[in-house]
């Protein structure tokens, strides 16, 4: 079986932020919650998207943005700097986290030895063992305990209605961010609407995921709904998401 004796620690705090390349605007990255599309929107507005896509967004953030405009503690504390972040419904995000884990299994867990795959129920069961405030940011809570160290000053954009959220930010700060017409990201999973039924205990491998996955609601049964509600309760409360699956 897979040796999930630990989850990797969360990424360095400052690595969770970037600055707009041409404006004094702070962007808080929230993995598996529309973060990449938000970064795309910011970079396109700055005329940097084509350059970034040639390098991959992750590489560009690390090798260019973090180098040229590093985020410091002073920036995090400066409430005069507008701040922006995306959030996502915890039910759909949990499934996305699961798929990310399976596809990136060798990188995430070097001790991975489950060639037959992993089910969503097994993934949620493993999450029960860990501190979801300090684990890998791809499946940690969106509202982490360390968030209280910084001012609650973020303009929240729900990924389910990203364009409206960005337009509201634009109206307030004079920016020109938009999620419309952005290039498709290679890590997005293709959903197959013909796949229906109960997939909560179905093992998934990377190769199976690449062929298409069921609509996310089919990964849940009643027990998993309750488990995810409990594990990510602070996210439901903080961002006003309904506690029933979409």
SVG drawing of the C-alpha trace seen along z (x, -y; Angstrom):
<svg xmlns="http://www.w3.org/2000/svg" viewBox="-27 -53 43 55">
<polyline fill="none" stroke="black" stroke-width="0.4" points="0.0,0.0 1.1,-3.6 3.2,-4.8 1.4,-7.9 3.2,-8.3 3.4,-12.0 2.3,-14.9 5.0,-17.3 5.2,-20.6 3.5,-23.6 5.6,-25.8 7.6,-28.7 5.3,-31.4 6.6,-34.0 6.3,-31.5 2.6,-31.7 2.5,-35.3 3.5,-37.2 3.5,-40.9 1.9,-42.2 5.0,-42.9 4.0,-46.5 1.7,-47.5 1.9,-47.6 -0.7,-44.8 -0.2,-41.7 -1.6,-38.3 -2.1,-35.5 -1.8,-32.1 -4.3,-29.5 -3.5,-26.2 -6.3,-24.1 -8.5,-27.1 -8.1,-29.0 -4.7,-30.3 -3.1,-29.6 -5.8,-31.4 -5.5,-34.4 -1.8,-34.6 -2.5,-34.3 -4.9,-37.2 -2.3,-39.4 0.5,-38.5 -1.6,-39.2 -2.5,-42.6 1.2,-43.3 2.1,-42.0 4.0,-39.1 1.8,-36.1 3.3,-34.9 6.8,-34.9 5.5,-33.1 3.7,-30.4 6.9,-29.6 8.6,-28.8 5.5,-27.4 3.8,-29.5 5.5,-27.7 9.0,-28.3 8.2,-32.0 6.9,-32.6 10.0,-31.1 12.7,-32.3 11.4,-35.7 8.6,-37.1 10.1,-36.1 13.5,-37.4 12.4,-40.7 9.7,-41.6 10.2,-39.6 7.4,-39.7 8.7,-40.8 7.2,-40.9 6.9,-44.7 4.8,-44.2 2.5,-41.7 1.9,-44.1 1.4,-47.2 -2.4,-47.6 -2.0,-50.3 -1.1,-47.7 -4.2,-46.1 -4.3,-42.3 -6.2,-39.8 -6.8,-36.0 -9.1,-33.3 -11.0,-30.7 -13.0,-27.6 -15.9,-25.5 -14.2,-23.0 -16.2,-20.1 -14.8,-20.5 -11.4,-21.6 -11.1,-18.4 -11.6,-16.3 -9.1,-18.5 -6.6,-18.0 -7.1,-14.2 -6.5,-14.2 -3.4,-16.3 -2.0,-13.9 -2.5,-10.9 -1.0,-12.6 2.0,-13.9 2.4,-10.9 6.1,-10.3 6.9,-13.9 4.6,-14.4 5.4,-11.1 8.8,-9.5 7.8,-6.4 4.6,-5.9 4.2,-2.2 0.5,-1.9 0.5,-1.0 -3.2,-0.1 -4.1,-3.7 -5.9,-5.5 -9.5,-6.1 -11.0,-9.4 -12.2,-7.8 -8.6,-6.6 -7.3,-10.1 -9.8,-11.7 -9.0,-9.1 -5.3,-10.0 -6.1,-13.7 -7.7,-12.9 -4.3,-12.2 -2.6,-15.5 -2.7,-19.2 -4.4,-20.7 -3.1,-24.2 0.5,-23.1 0.5,-20.4 1.2,-20.8 -0.6,-23.9 -2.2,-21.9 -4.6,-20.4 -4.3,-22.4 -7.2,-24.5 -7.7,-27.8 -8.1,-29.7 -5.0,-28.6 -4.3,-29.4 -1.3,-31.5 -3.6,-33.9 -4.4,-35.6 -0.8,-36.9 -1.7,-39.2 -4.4,-41.8 -7.7,-40.5 -7.5,-42.8 -7.8,-40.5 -10.3,-41.0 -11.8,-37.5 -12.6,-36.2 -14.6,-33.0 -13.3,-30.9 -16.9,-29.8 -17.6,-33.5 -14.1,-34.7 -14.8,-37.3 -17.3,-39.1 -14.9,-39.1 -12.1,-40.5 -14.3,-43.2 -15.2,-44.3 -11.5,-44.5 -10.8,-46.5 -13.5,-49.0 -12.0,-49.7 -8.3,-49.7 -8.2,-50.7 -6.7,-47.4 -7.6,-45.5 -7.7,-41.9 -9.9,-39.5 -10.3,-35.7 -11.9,-35.7 -10.0,-34.2 -7.1,-32.9 -5.2,-29.9 -6.1,-26.5 -3.8,-25.3 -2.2,-21.9 -2.9,-20.6 -6.7,-21.0 -8.5,-17.7 -11.0,-16.8 -14.4,-15.8 -16.3,-13.0 -20.1,-13.7 -20.8,-10.1 -19.1,-8.7 -21.8,-8.4 -22.3,-6.5 -20.5,-6.1 -16.8,-6.6 -16.0,-7.1 -14.1,-3.8 -12.8,-3.6 -9.0,-3.5 -7.6,-6.1 -4.2,-6.1 -2.5,-9.0 -3.2,-7.2 -6.9,-6.8 -7.2,-10.5 -5.6,-11.6 -8.3,-9.8 -11.0,-11.9 -12.7,-11.9 -16.3,-11.8 -18.1,-15.0 -16.8,-15.7 -20.2,-15.1 -19.8,-11.4 -16.8,-11.1 -19.0,-11.7 -21.3,-9.5 -23.1,-10.7 -20.1,-9.8 -17.5,-11.6 -19.8,-14.7 -19.7,-14.8 -15.9,-14.1 -15.0,-17.0 -17.5,-19.3 -15.6,-18.6 -12.1,-18.7 -12.6,-22.0 -15.3,-23.5 -13.3,-26.7 -13.3,-27.3 -17.0,-26.8 -17.5,-29.3 -14.9,-31.9 -16.0,-32.1 -19.7,-31.5 -19.9,-28.3 -23.0,-26.0 -22.4,-22.9 -24.1,-20.7 -22.3,-19.6 -22.9,-21.7"/>
</svg>
